[in-house]
Amino acid sequence: MMNVLTRVLAMLRIIATVSLLFMMLVTIVDVTMRSALNELVLGTVELVQLALVATVFLALPETLLRGEHITVDVIDHALSHTALRRLRRTAALATLLLAAVLAWRAIPPALDTITIGDLTTDLGISLFWYWLPLIIGAVAGAAAALAYVVGEFQARSEEE
């Protein structure tokens, strides 16, 4: 099961990387067109926003699975080994809860954009496409966070 999750998250990371490259390319083309021809690329902001959402939310799950998210270790040196282990477990559970709630709460407004027919101003892109990477990333992030929590509890239990 873990192998399947790892492969899915790697695929999402690749899509996030392509989104980042696309965002950079659109920005470079827009800046070049403005400088060279005094023309702008219609919809640049919308395309960059969409690519940004995809980049962030599709890269997040693998980051959570690897435990490479940002941590602040201001009080770590002042805690005992046992207290630090409990703090890490609590943080892992909080991350899992946050990812699950994000996935759960993102679905209704995403479906509303379909029902209402919300579109972007310049290109007429359905706003659902902005929600989709967020939902996919949050669901995959919850799965990754769950795997991380399980690993955290198993690794720590073996130490005890």
N, C-alpha and C positions, 0 to 999 in steps of 0.2 A: 504493500500500500504506500509505503514511504517513497518507493522508487517512482510510482506514478505521480505522486505529489511533486517530487523533485523535478520530474520531466515537464509537468504542466507549468510549474513556476519558472523553469528555464525558458520555456516557450513565451511566457508573459514577459520575461526580462528581455528577450530578443525583440518582441513587439515594442516594448518601452524604448529600447535602444533605437529602433527604426523611427519611432515617434520623435525622439530627441534629434536625430539627424534631419528629419523632415522639418522640424521646427527651426533648426539652424539654417537649413537651405532656404526656406521661405523668407526668413529674416534677412539673409544675405541678398537674395534676389530683390527684396523690397528696398533695402538700403541702396543697392547698386542702381536700381531703376530710378529712385528718387535723386540720387546724385548725378547720374549720367544723363538721364532723359527728363528729369523733373516730372516723372510720372510715378504714381503709386500702384501697387498691386492690390486690386480690389479683394477684400476679405482677409487680408494678412492677419489682422488681429484675431479674427474668428478662427482661422486655421492654427495660429500659434496657441491660442487658448485651448483648443481641442487637443492638440499635440501635447501640451503641457499637462493636461488632466491625464491623458493616457500614459505619459512618461512617469509621472509621480505614482499613480495608483497601480500601474501594472508592474512597476519595479518594487513596490513596497512589500508584497508577500514574500519574495525570496529574501529580502533584507530581514524580515521578521523570523523566517525559518532559520537563517544562519545566526541570528542573535547579533546582527551588525547594526541595529538601530542605535541611535544616540543615547548614551547614558551619562548621567551626571553623578560622579562618585565623590561628592563633597564630604559625605559622612562615612564613606566606606572604611577608611582607616581607623575611625573611632569605634567601629562596631566589632563585636566578637565574630568569629567564624560562623557560629550558629545564627546569630542575628542577621548577618549579611546574607546567609543562605535563605532565611525567611523573607528578607526584603526582596531578594531576587525572585523568589517564588511568587510573592505578592505582586510584584511588578509584571511578571509574566502573565499572571491571571488577569490583572487589570488590562493589559494589552489585548488579551483574548476577548475580554468583555467589550472593550472599546471597538474592536474590529467587528465583532458580531452585531453590536448595536448600530454601527455605521452601515453595515450591509442591510440590516432589517429596516432602518429608517430611510434609506436612500431609495428603496423600491417604490413606495407610493408616489413621491414627487416625479420619479422617472416615468411612471405609467401615466401620471397626469399630463406630462408634456406630449404624450401620444394622443390622449383624449382631447386635449385643448388644441393641439396642433401648433405648439410654440415653435417658432423658427427664428434663426438668427437674422439680423437686419440685412446684411450685405449679400450673403450667399444663399440664404434660405435653407440652411442646414437645420434639420430637426434637433431640438435641444436634447432629445433622447440620446443622441450619439455622444453628448457630453456626459450624460449620466452613466452610460453603459460601461466605460472603463472604470468608473468609480465603483459601480456595483460589482463588476468582475473582480476588481482589485480588493474590495472589502471582503467578499466571500472567500476568495483565495487567501487573503490575509488572515481571516478567521481560521481557516484550515491550517495555515502555516503556524499561526500563533498557538493553536491547539497542539500541533506536533511539537512545537518548541516547549510548551508547558509540560507535555508528557515526558519529553527528553530531560527537561530540567528536574522534574520530580524523580525520574529514574536515576539520573546521574547523581543527584544529591542523596538519594536513598542508599546507593551503593557505597557512598563515602561514610555513611553513618554506621 
